[in-house]
Amino acid sequence: MGQEFEILESGTSEEKIKILGILESTDDFKILKKMINCLDDSDIKVRGEAFSSLILNKNKIENLLIESLNDPNKNTRGFGALVLANRNDTGAISAIIDLVNDESSLVRSCALGALGHLRAQEAKETIHKCILDSNLEVRKSALQALINLDGEISEQEIFEISKDQDFELERLIMKLKKSGPEGI
């Protein structure tokens, strides 16, 4: 496995993409750590291939992925949460909940998306607190997560959110109103 490690460490983007495509079933700890590090590669195609390979890996790698949520790098934290969600690793929910308070808006947005995808009912209140986040994309992710969880928002919150006059935000609010218990 030395050659694979070296390629993931210092290979070209093309070499990394090729090797990531054949490593989707590895259980080698060092290789898996390096694959997780590729979630922060400068090339978006490498990041995407690492993302896919980690999702498709059928081995028990949840703990390694959960550890990645504490990585100093925001891409690794955020995309790690999304990998866990796409693997339906519900055991990671509490660790993902911790990320909704991350300093990075990218990480907060990814964490909210992950919680919504996992239908994490235990996170509904935490998600709800994020609908008035300072970052527009985080607010959109929180609204989408609430839609996934059949959540509700008040008329006052709708008024506050609507101040942004963003088309996608308005669409999400309408969707949330329709999905609410009484149509809000």
C-alpha positions as MATLAB code, in Angstrom:
seq = 'MGQEFEILESGTSEEKIKILGILESTDDFKILKKMINCLDDSDIKVRGEAFSSLILNKNKIENLLIESLNDPNKNTRGFGALVLANRNDTGAISAIIDLVNDESSLVRSCALGALGHLRAQEAKETIHKCILDSNLEVRKSALQALINLDGEISEQEIFEISKDQDFELERLIMKLKKSGPEGI';
ca = [
       0.000    0.000    0.000;
       3.051    2.261   -0.002;
       2.587    3.371   -3.602;
      -1.052    4.363   -3.027;
      -0.059    6.401    0.028;
       2.658    8.205   -1.924;
       0.269    9.022   -4.767;
      -2.342   10.400   -2.344;
       0.407   12.360   -0.594;
       2.124   13.939   -3.577;
       0.754   12.636   -6.868;
      -0.851   14.664   -9.621;
      -4.580   15.251   -9.550;
      -5.077   12.646  -12.266;
      -3.049   10.066  -10.325;
      -4.978   10.804   -7.125;
      -8.340   10.490   -8.881;
      -7.337    7.191  -10.454;
      -6.075    5.693   -7.190;
      -9.050    6.966   -5.159;
     -11.349    5.185   -7.592;
      -9.785    1.826   -6.790;
      -9.406    2.373   -3.029;
     -13.115    2.456   -2.228;
     -12.926   -0.895   -0.415;
      -9.680   -0.388    1.508;
      -9.559   -0.941    5.239;
      -5.973    0.282    5.626;
      -6.007    2.916    8.378;
      -3.182    5.037    6.925;
      -4.707    5.022    3.444;
      -8.149    5.901    4.817;
      -6.684    8.838    6.765;
      -4.985   10.037    3.581;
      -8.269    9.630    1.654;
     -10.028   11.771    4.270;
      -7.254   14.371    3.874;
      -8.111   14.455    0.158;
     -11.445   16.055    1.117;
      -9.341   19.220    1.322;
      -7.357   18.769   -1.888;
      -6.891   21.902   -3.987;
      -8.530   20.128   -6.954;
     -12.307   19.832   -6.656;
     -12.247   16.636   -8.757;
      -9.926   14.993   -6.243;
     -12.188   16.128   -3.394;
     -15.187   14.675   -5.221;
     -13.485   11.338   -5.870;
     -12.388   11.100   -2.217;
     -15.949   11.911   -1.161;
     -17.391    9.182   -3.404;
     -14.812    6.563   -2.407;
     -15.426    7.170    1.291;
     -19.195    6.926    0.843;
     -18.882    3.685   -1.138;
     -16.480    2.094    1.352;
     -18.418   -0.732    3.031;
     -15.943   -1.172    5.883;
     -16.569    0.089    9.401;
     -14.868    3.469    9.046;
     -17.385    5.568   10.996;
     -15.027    6.224   13.899;
     -12.307    7.447   11.570;
     -14.813    9.712    9.812;
     -16.150   10.995   13.138;
     -12.561   11.840   14.153;
     -12.286   13.904   10.964;
     -15.005   16.209   12.307;
     -12.363   17.613   14.672;
      -9.840   18.265   11.906;
      -8.407   21.800   11.826;
      -9.409   22.078    8.180;
     -12.940   23.301    7.455;
     -13.316   21.266    4.235;
     -12.410   18.067    6.048;
     -14.891   18.827    8.853;
     -17.734   19.875    6.570;
     -17.351   17.250    3.864;
     -16.664   14.613    6.524;
     -20.107   15.344    7.989;
     -21.660   14.948    4.542;
     -19.828   11.653    3.949;
     -21.209   10.348    7.247;
     -24.711   11.458    6.293;
     -24.508    9.840    2.872;
     -23.335    6.615    4.526;
     -26.364    6.895    6.847;
     -24.082    6.696    9.874;
     -26.639    7.752   12.487;
     -24.125    7.066   15.250;
     -22.395   10.273   14.173;
     -25.404   12.533   14.822;
     -24.187   13.907   18.168;
     -20.758   14.705   16.704;
     -22.380   16.400   13.718;
     -24.653   18.431   16.013;
     -21.505   19.910   17.580;
     -20.542   21.305   14.155;
     -23.569   23.608   13.872;
     -21.666   26.023   16.126;
     -18.456   25.859   14.068;
     -16.732   29.153   13.219;
     -16.874   28.249    9.516;
     -20.156   28.890    7.719;
     -19.258   26.110    5.264;
     -19.001   23.615    8.134;
     -22.239   24.846    9.735;
     -24.056   24.545    6.414;
     -22.700   21.036    5.765;
     -23.564   19.920    9.307;
     -27.141   21.155    8.926;
     -27.434   19.416    5.570;
     -26.096   16.214    7.115;
     -28.538   16.373   10.025;
     -31.442   16.961    7.664;
     -30.353   14.067    5.448;
     -30.094   11.784    8.484;
     -33.580   12.917    9.609;
     -32.039   13.625   13.026;
     -35.153   14.414   15.068;
     -32.985   14.890   18.160;
     -31.333   17.829   16.391;
     -34.559   19.640   15.460;
     -34.199   22.307   18.172;
     -30.512   22.858   17.359;
     -31.324   23.158   13.657;
     -34.150   25.581   14.413;
     -31.725   27.915   16.204;
     -29.735   28.215   12.959;
     -32.538   29.693   10.837;
     -31.402   33.167   11.869;
     -27.662   32.478   11.427;
     -25.570   35.408   10.207;
     -24.761   33.505    6.981;
     -27.405   33.191    4.245;
     -26.288   29.719    3.096;
     -26.439   28.426    6.663;
     -29.990   29.759    7.004;
     -30.958   27.985    3.772;
     -29.429   24.731    5.007;
     -31.275   25.064    8.312;
     -34.585   25.627    6.535;
     -34.031   22.628    4.258;
     -33.143   20.476    7.277;
     -36.344   21.616    9.020;
     -38.316   20.672    5.905;
     -36.730   17.202    6.038;
     -37.717   16.938    9.706;
     -41.265   18.329    9.286;
     -40.268   21.262   11.474;
     -42.086   24.527   12.030;
     -41.216   28.214   12.175;
     -43.234   31.109   13.525;
     -44.647   34.024   11.549;
     -42.140   36.300   13.333;
     -39.270   34.065   12.198;
     -40.640   34.071    8.646;
     -40.730   37.870    8.783;
     -37.111   38.025    9.999;
     -35.871   35.518    7.412;
     -37.747   37.204    4.574;
     -35.851   40.466    5.058;
     -33.070   39.037    2.862;
     -35.328   38.943   -0.203;
     -33.537   35.885   -1.568;
     -35.511   33.777   -4.066;
     -34.234   30.411   -2.815;
     -34.864   31.403    0.789;
     -38.436   32.388   -0.069;
     -38.929   29.072   -1.896;
     -37.736   27.161    1.174;
     -40.043   29.157    3.444;
     -43.009   28.335    1.199;
     -42.025   24.668    1.171;
     -41.727   24.678    4.954;
     -45.140   26.318    5.316;
     -46.713   23.619    3.147;
     -44.976   20.764    4.978;
     -45.808   22.060    8.463;
     -48.400   20.252   10.590;
     -51.188   22.728    9.920;
     -49.569   24.450    6.957;
     -48.389   27.128    9.429;
];
